Amino acid sequence: MPARRGNSQTQKRRKDREIEADGRLLLVRVTEIPVARRMTLRIVPGGRELQLTIPHHVANSEVDAFLARNRNWVAARISRLPPATAIAKDAVIPFRGHPHRIVCTGSVRGLIETGRLRGERVLSVPGDPEHVGRRTVDFLRRTARREIDEAVDRHAGKLGVRPKSIRITDSRSRWGSCSETRTLSFSWRIIMAPPVALDYLTAHEVAHLKEMNHSAAFWRLVARLCPDMEAQKAWLRANTERLHSIVIE
């Protein structure tokens, strides 16, 4: 959720690599950053790819050797990730903090609706079963857009600020961000979290419109907008991998 700072032109992409870990072939995206002091490797939430950051002076042979040395570490981390759940008929996915089973209504037309079926929360999806995944994702994105817009407007009004625009993305590197052009970006996956977590996320990014940093002044603004921020920060940290294990096939 940190705001984007610094000159992005100083970063340079290197040739991507692949690494085999836990029986899977994973993409490694390599980014050269001149101010970096050492190579750092992290697993992108969802466990489908890695991000490697390197100083500008590192040779390609050193990059390959570094990945080879860390193969076992990657495999161990990947093996502990939650199993992937595809958004499809009969899958159970979180929505607003509660598990919902995706059911097909059999209707040709209509809107996705929430409800209960035999005591279980469900998302009732009309249309061709082959398109259930796409229709469900579209519904989640639309719902996220509506609730994020409402929350941003409420928090921005309290601080007397206004974003230039709001983007809904599927970023795996962060839940949200605030650019130097005052554009706020949010992952649509936040709609799977409880509403209080969405409220915290929007408060966090709106606060960056006044404080483009993570100073004490910034955190005071976030606490003013979201007094329960510590609990929501902890919830997102604990559940990021789980929510990113929901995949679009």
C-alpha contacts under 8 A as a table, 3 or more apart, distances in Angstrom:
res1	aa1	res2	aa2	distance
1	M	174	R	5.30
1	M	175	W	5.39
1	M	176	G	4.62
1	M	177	S	5.25
1	M	201	L	7.71
1	M	204	H	7.60
1	M	205	E	7.25
2	P	174	R	7.77
2	P	176	G	7.41
2	P	177	S	5.87
2	P	178	C	7.54
2	P	213	N	7.74
2	P	214	H	7.66
3	A	177	S	5.03
3	A	178	C	4.77
3	A	179	S	6.23
3	A	205	E	7.54
3	A	208	H	6.78
3	A	212	M	6.35
3	A	213	N	6.74
4	R	177	S	6.63
4	R	178	C	6.27
4	R	179	S	5.39
4	R	180	E	7.00
5	R	179	S	7.50
5	R	180	E	7.14
5	R	212	M	7.92
7	N	10	T	5.94
8	S	11	Q	5.63
9	Q	12	K	7.46
10	T	33	I	6.52
10	T	34	P	6.86
11	Q	31	T	6.71
11	Q	32	E	5.67
11	Q	33	I	4.90
11	Q	34	P	7.22
12	K	31	T	5.78
12	K	32	E	4.96
12	K	33	I	6.64
13	R	30	V	6.11
13	R	31	T	4.63
13	R	32	E	5.95
14	R	29	R	7.84
14	R	30	V	5.32
14	R	31	T	5.82
14	R	32	E	6.60
15	K	29	R	7.65
15	K	30	V	6.58
16	D	27	L	7.11
16	D	28	V	5.64
16	D	29	R	4.90
16	D	30	V	5.62
17	R	27	L	6.06
17	R	28	V	4.89
17	R	29	R	6.66
17	R	30	V	7.49
18	E	25	L	6.46
18	E	26	L	5.47
18	E	27	L	4.64
18	E	28	V	5.41
19	I	25	L	5.66
19	I	26	L	5.30
19	I	27	L	6.64
19	I	28	V	6.99
19	I	67	L	7.49
19	I	71	R	7.35
20	E	23	G	6.47
20	E	24	R	5.45
20	E	25	L	4.40
20	E	26	L	6.09
20	E	71	R	7.48
21	A	24	R	5.30
21	A	25	L	6.43
21	A	26	L	7.18
21	A	71	R	6.53
21	A	72	N	7.38
21	A	74	V	6.28
21	A	75	A	4.43
21	A	78	I	7.31
22	D	75	A	4.80
22	D	76	A	7.44
22	D	78	I	6.62
22	D	79	S	6.20
26	L	48	R	6.05
26	L	49	E	5.18
26	L	50	L	7.09
27	L	48	R	7.24
27	L	49	E	4.77
27	L	50	L	6.21
28	V	49	E	5.85
28	V	50	L	4.64
28	V	51	Q	5.75
28	V	52	L	6.66
29	R	49	E	7.56
29	R	50	L	6.18
29	R	51	Q	5.00
29	R	52	L	6.02
30	V	51	Q	6.21
30	V	52	L	4.79
30	V	53	T	5.96
30	V	54	I	7.37
31	T	51	Q	7.70
31	T	52	L	6.26
31	T	53	T	4.97
31	T	54	I	6.28
32	E	53	T	5.93
32	E	54	I	4.92
32	E	55	P	5.66
32	E	56	H	5.45
33	I	36	A	5.46
33	I	53	T	6.81
33	I	54	I	6.08
33	I	55	P	5.32
33	I	56	H	5.97
34	P	55	P	5.21
34	P	56	H	4.91
34	P	57	H	7.97
35	V	55	P	6.70
36	A	39	M	7.50
36	A	53	T	7.60
36	A	54	I	6.36
36	A	55	P	4.81
36	A	56	H	7.83
37	R	54	I	7.81
37	R	55	P	5.96
38	R	54	I	6.18
38	R	55	P	6.10
39	M	52	L	6.95
39	M	53	T	5.53
39	M	54	I	4.46
39	M	55	P	6.67
40	T	52	L	5.70
40	T	53	T	5.24
40	T	54	I	6.71
41	L	50	L	6.98
41	L	51	Q	5.79
41	L	52	L	4.51
41	L	53	T	6.52
42	R	50	L	5.75
42	R	51	Q	5.40
42	R	52	L	6.62
43	I	47	G	6.04
43	I	49	E	6.40
43	I	50	L	4.56
43	I	51	Q	6.35
43	I	74	V	7.81
44	V	47	G	5.79
44	V	48	R	7.02
44	V	49	E	5.77
44	V	50	L	5.38
44	V	51	Q	6.51
44	V	172	R	6.07
44	V	173	S	6.20
45	P	48	R	7.74
45	P	172	R	5.52
45	P	173	S	6.83
45	P	240	T	6.91
45	P	241	E	5.50
45	P	244	H	5.80
45	P	245	S	7.78
46	G	49	E	7.91
46	G	81	L	7.98
46	G	84	A	7.93
46	G	172	R	7.31
46	G	241	E	5.90
46	G	242	R	7.80
46	G	243	L	7.94
46	G	244	H	4.50
46	G	245	S	4.85
46	G	246	I	7.77
47	G	50	L	7.57
47	G	78	I	6.34
47	G	81	L	7.10
47	G	245	S	7.65
54	I	58	V	6.73
55	P	58	V	5.86
58	V	62	E	6.37
58	V	63	V	7.07
59	A	62	E	5.29
59	A	63	V	6.57
60	N	63	V	4.99
60	N	64	D	6.35
61	S	64	D	5.18
61	S	65	A	6.22
62	E	65	A	5.03
62	E	66	F	6.03
63	V	66	F	5.12
63	V	67	L	6.33
64	D	67	L	5.24
64	D	68	A	6.25
65	A	68	A	5.04
65	A	69	R	6.24
66	F	69	R	5.19
66	F	70	N	6.35
67	L	70	N	5.15
67	L	71	R	6.07
68	A	71	R	5.30
69	R	72	N	7.50
70	N	73	W	5.18
70	N	74	V	6.27
71	R	74	V	5.21
71	R	75	A	6.22
72	N	75	A	5.01
72	N	76	A	6.13
73	W	76	A	5.21
73	W	77	R	6.27
74	V	77	R	5.18
74	V	78	I	6.02
75	A	78	I	5.14
75	A	79	S	6.08
76	A	79	S	5.28
76	A	80	R	6.70
77	R	80	R	5.42
77	R	81	L	6.81
78	I	81	L	5.36
81	L	241	E	6.94
81	L	242	R	7.95
82	P	241	E	6.93
82	P	242	R	5.96
82	P	245	S	6.37
83	P	245	S	6.56
84	A	245	S	4.67
84	A	246	I	5.84
84	A	247	V	6.46
85	T	91	A	7.15
85	T	92	V	7.97
85	T	93	I	7.78
85	T	245	S	6.19
85	T	246	I	4.84
85	T	247	V	5.92
86	A	91	A	6.97
86	A	246	I	5.88
86	A	247	V	4.83
86	A	248	I	5.82
86	A	249	E	6.16
87	I	91	A	6.19
87	I	93	I	7.45
87	I	132	V	7.83
87	I	133	G	5.05
87	I	136	T	7.42
87	I	137	V	7.76
87	I	246	I	6.76
87	I	247	V	6.23
87	I	248	I	5.78
87	I	249	E	7.12
88	A	91	A	5.55
88	A	102	I	6.89
88	A	132	V	5.86
88	A	133	G	4.83
89	K	102	I	5.39
89	K	103	V	5.77
89	K	104	C	6.65
89	K	129	P	6.97
89	K	132	V	6.43
89	K	133	G	7.49
90	D	101	R	5.82
90	D	102	I	5.00
90	D	103	V	5.70
91	A	101	R	5.66
91	A	102	I	5.59
92	V	99	P	6.11
92	V	100	H	5.33
92	V	101	R	4.24
92	V	102	I	6.30
93	I	99	P	5.37
93	I	100	H	5.42
93	I	101	R	6.45
93	I	102	I	7.69
93	I	192	M	7.82
93	I	246	I	7.26
94	P	97	G	5.72
94	P	98	H	5.12
94	P	99	P	4.21
94	P	100	H	5.83
94	P	192	M	4.98
94	P	193	A	7.11
94	P	243	L	7.87
95	F	98	H	5.39
95	F	99	P	6.22
95	F	100	H	6.45
95	F	191	I	6.22
95	F	192	M	4.08
95	F	193	A	6.58
95	F	194	P	7.77
96	R	191	I	5.57
96	R	192	M	4.84
96	R	193	A	5.05
96	R	194	P	4.60
96	R	195	P	5.88
97	G	192	M	5.69
97	G	193	A	4.49
97	G	194	P	3.91
97	G	195	P	7.23
98	H	121	R	7.90
98	H	192	M	7.80
98	H	193	A	7.99
98	H	194	P	7.54
99	P	121	R	6.83
100	H	120	E	7.36
100	H	121	R	4.86
100	H	122	V	4.57
100	H	123	L	6.12
101	R	120	E	7.52
101	R	121	R	6.43
101	R	122	V	4.57
101	R	123	L	6.06
102	I	122	V	5.83
102	I	123	L	4.91
102	I	124	S	6.25
102	I	125	V	7.00
103	V	122	V	6.70
103	V	123	L	6.14
103	V	124	S	5.08
103	V	125	V	6.02
104	C	124	S	5.88
104	C	125	V	4.95
104	C	126	P	5.77
104	C	127	G	7.55
104	C	129	P	6.63
104	C	132	V	7.54
105	T	124	S	5.94
105	T	125	V	5.76
105	T	126	P	5.03
105	T	127	G	7.62
106	G	126	P	5.93
106	G	127	G	6.59
106	G	128	D	7.70
107	S	110	G	7.03
107	S	126	P	5.04
107	S	127	G	5.84
108	V	126	P	6.07
108	V	127	G	4.63
108	V	128	D	7.02
109	R	126	P	5.96
109	R	127	G	5.84
110	G	126	P	5.89
110	G	127	G	7.69
111	L	125	V	7.11
111	L	126	P	6.76
112	I	123	L	6.60
112	I	124	S	5.48
112	I	125	V	4.82
112	I	126	P	6.59
112	I	136	T	7.63
112	I	139	F	7.08
113	E	123	L	5.75
113	E	124	S	5.24
113	E	125	V	7.00
114	T	121	R	7.31
114	T	122	V	5.75
114	T	123	L	4.74
114	T	124	S	6.22
115	G	121	R	5.77
115	G	122	V	5.45
115	G	123	L	6.69
115	G	124	S	7.51
116	R	119	G	5.65
116	R	120	E	5.17
116	R	121	R	4.48
116	R	122	V	5.51
117	L	120	E	5.22
117	L	121	R	6.52
117	L	122	V	6.55
125	V	132	V	6.61
125	V	135	R	7.58
125	V	136	T	7.19
126	P	132	V	7.78
127	G	131	H	7.06
127	G	132	V	7.22
128	D	131	H	5.50
128	D	132	V	6.80
129	P	132	V	5.14
130	E	133	G	7.50
131	H	134	R	5.44
131	H	135	R	6.09
132	V	135	R	5.21
132	V	136	T	5.95
133	G	136	T	5.19
133	G	137	V	6.22
133	G	248	I	6.93
133	G	249	E	7.46
134	R	137	V	5.22
134	R	138	D	6.18
134	R	248	I	7.84
135	R	138	D	5.08
135	R	139	F	6.20
136	T	139	F	5.03
136	T	140	L	6.20
137	V	140	L	5.00
137	V	141	R	6.11
137	V	248	I	7.89
138	D	141	R	5.16
138	D	142	R	6.15
139	F	142	R	5.18
139	F	143	T	6.10
140	L	143	T	5.15
140	L	144	A	6.01
140	L	188	W	7.01
140	L	189	R	7.78
140	L	191	I	6.78
141	R	144	A	5.01
141	R	145	R	6.05
141	R	168	I	7.45
141	R	188	W	5.36
141	R	189	R	7.90
141	R	191	I	7.96
142	R	145	R	5.06
142	R	146	R	6.27
143	T	146	R	5.21
143	T	147	E	6.23
143	T	191	I	7.20
144	A	147	E	5.31
144	A	148	I	5.78
144	A	168	I	7.93
144	A	188	W	5.54
144	A	189	R	7.76
144	A	190	I	7.15
144	A	191	I	5.22
145	R	148	I	5.24
145	R	149	D	5.92
145	R	168	I	6.64
145	R	188	W	7.44
146	R	149	D	5.27
146	R	150	E	6.29
147	E	150	E	5.12
147	E	151	A	6.16
148	I	151	A	5.10
148	I	152	V	5.96
148	I	198	L	7.39
148	I	202	T	6.83
149	D	152	V	5.23
149	D	153	D	6.07
149	D	166	I	7.66
150	E	153	D	5.23
150	E	154	R	6.26
151	A	154	R	5.11
151	A	155	H	6.19
151	A	199	D	6.33
151	A	202	T	6.37
151	A	203	A	7.81
152	V	155	H	5.24
152	V	156	A	5.77
152	V	202	T	5.73
152	V	203	A	7.12
152	V	206	V	6.62
153	D	156	A	5.19
153	D	157	G	6.02
153	D	162	R	7.95
154	R	157	G	5.29
154	R	158	K	6.64
155	H	158	K	5.22
155	H	159	L	6.61
155	H	202	T	7.64
155	H	203	A	6.08
155	H	206	V	6.69
155	H	225	L	6.56
156	A	159	L	5.23
156	A	160	G	5.85
156	A	161	V	5.08
156	A	162	R	5.86
156	A	163	P	7.97
156	A	206	V	6.12
157	G	160	G	5.06
157	G	161	V	6.50
157	G	162	R	7.74
158	K	225	L	7.85
159	L	207	A	7.85
161	V	206	V	7.98
161	V	209	L	6.78
161	V	210	K	7.46
162	R	209	L	7.66
163	P	166	I	7.13
163	P	182	R	5.25
163	P	183	T	5.86
163	P	184	L	6.66
163	P	206	V	7.73
163	P	209	L	7.16
164	K	181	T	7.15
164	K	182	R	5.28
164	K	183	T	5.30
164	K	184	L	7.81
165	S	182	R	7.19
165	S	183	T	4.88
165	S	184	L	6.31
166	I	183	T	5.82
166	I	184	L	4.81
166	I	185	S	5.75
166	I	186	F	7.80
167	R	183	T	7.35
167	R	184	L	6.17
167	R	185	S	4.55
167	R	186	F	6.30
168	I	185	S	5.84
168	I	186	F	5.10
168	I	187	S	5.78
168	I	188	W	5.85
169	T	185	S	6.76
169	T	186	F	5.90
169	T	187	S	4.80
169	T	188	W	6.03
170	D	186	F	7.87
170	D	187	S	4.95
170	D	188	W	6.13
170	D	189	R	7.19
171	S	174	R	6.13
171	S	175	W	6.98
171	S	186	F	7.80
171	S	187	S	5.70
172	R	175	W	7.54
172	R	244	H	7.51
174	R	177	S	7.24
174	R	187	S	7.69
175	W	186	F	5.86
175	W	187	S	5.35
175	W	190	I	7.34
175	W	201	L	7.55
176	G	184	L	7.26
176	G	185	S	5.28
176	G	186	F	4.29
176	G	187	S	6.24
176	G	201	L	7.07
176	G	205	E	6.77
177	S	184	L	5.78
177	S	185	S	5.21
177	S	186	F	6.75
177	S	205	E	6.14
178	C	182	R	6.05
178	C	183	T	5.69
178	C	184	L	4.63
178	C	185	S	6.47
178	C	205	E	5.90
178	C	206	V	7.85
178	C	208	H	6.42
178	C	209	L	7.35
178	C	212	M	7.98
179	S	182	R	5.25
179	S	183	T	5.32
179	S	184	L	6.61
180	E	183	T	7.40
182	R	209	L	6.55
184	L	205	E	6.77
184	L	206	V	7.75
186	F	190	I	7.79
187	S	190	I	6.03
188	W	191	I	6.11
189	R	192	M	5.57
189	R	193	A	7.52
189	R	243	L	6.95
189	R	244	H	7.63
190	I	193	A	5.26
190	I	197	A	7.65
190	I	198	L	5.97
191	I	194	P	7.43
191	I	195	P	7.48
191	I	198	L	6.98
192	M	243	L	7.17
193	A	197	A	6.18
193	A	198	L	6.80
193	A	243	L	7.98
194	P	197	A	5.47
194	P	198	L	6.78
195	P	198	L	5.05
195	P	199	D	6.14
196	V	199	D	4.93
196	V	200	Y	6.27
196	V	232	Q	7.05
197	A	200	Y	5.08
197	A	201	L	6.22
197	A	232	Q	5.23
197	A	233	K	7.74
197	A	235	W	7.48
197	A	236	L	7.20
198	L	201	L	5.10
198	L	202	T	6.26
199	D	202	T	5.38
199	D	203	A	6.17
199	D	226	C	7.37
200	Y	203	A	5.04
200	Y	204	H	6.08
200	Y	222	V	7.90
200	Y	226	C	5.88
200	Y	228	D	7.88
200	Y	229	M	5.97
200	Y	232	Q	6.43
200	Y	233	K	7.74
201	L	204	H	5.10
201	L	205	E	6.45
202	T	205	E	5.29
202	T	206	V	6.03
203	A	206	V	5.16
203	A	207	A	6.04
203	A	222	V	5.88
203	A	225	L	5.97
203	A	226	C	6.57
204	H	207	A	5.32
204	H	208	H	6.78
204	H	222	V	5.60
205	E	208	H	5.20
205	E	209	L	7.22
206	V	209	L	5.43
206	V	210	K	7.71
207	A	210	K	5.63
207	A	211	E	6.21
207	A	218	F	6.53
207	A	221	L	6.01
207	A	222	V	6.00
208	H	211	E	4.62
208	H	212	M	4.70
208	H	213	N	6.78
208	H	218	F	7.17
209	L	212	M	6.42
210	K	218	F	7.88
211	E	214	H	7.52
211	E	215	S	7.79
211	E	217	A	7.39
211	E	218	F	5.46
212	M	218	F	7.93
213	N	218	F	6.76
214	H	217	A	7.84
214	H	218	F	5.58
214	H	219	W	6.73
215	S	218	F	5.10
215	S	219	W	6.53
216	A	219	W	5.22
216	A	220	R	6.24
217	A	220	R	5.15
217	A	221	L	6.47
218	F	221	L	5.20
218	F	222	V	6.47
219	W	222	V	4.97
219	W	223	A	6.10
220	R	223	A	5.08
220	R	224	R	6.13
221	L	224	R	5.04
221	L	225	L	6.41
222	V	225	L	5.16
222	V	226	C	5.82
222	V	227	P	7.69
222	V	229	M	7.28
223	A	226	C	4.88
223	A	227	P	4.67
223	A	228	D	7.27
223	A	229	M	6.19
224	R	227	P	5.98
226	C	229	M	5.39
228	D	231	A	5.79
228	D	232	Q	6.60
229	M	232	Q	5.13
229	M	233	K	6.00
230	E	233	K	5.14
230	E	234	A	6.23
231	A	234	A	5.18
231	A	235	W	6.20
232	Q	235	W	4.89
232	Q	236	L	6.24
233	K	236	L	5.35
233	K	237	R	6.29
234	A	237	R	5.13
234	A	238	A	6.16
235	W	238	A	5.18
235	W	239	N	6.10
236	L	239	N	5.16
236	L	240	T	5.58
237	R	240	T	5.70
238	A	241	E	7.67
239	N	242	R	5.20
239	N	243	L	6.25
240	T	243	L	5.39
240	T	244	H	6.19
241	E	244	H	5.14
241	E	245	S	6.10
242	R	245	S	5.17
242	R	246	I	7.32
243	L	246	I	5.81
244	H	247	V	7.12
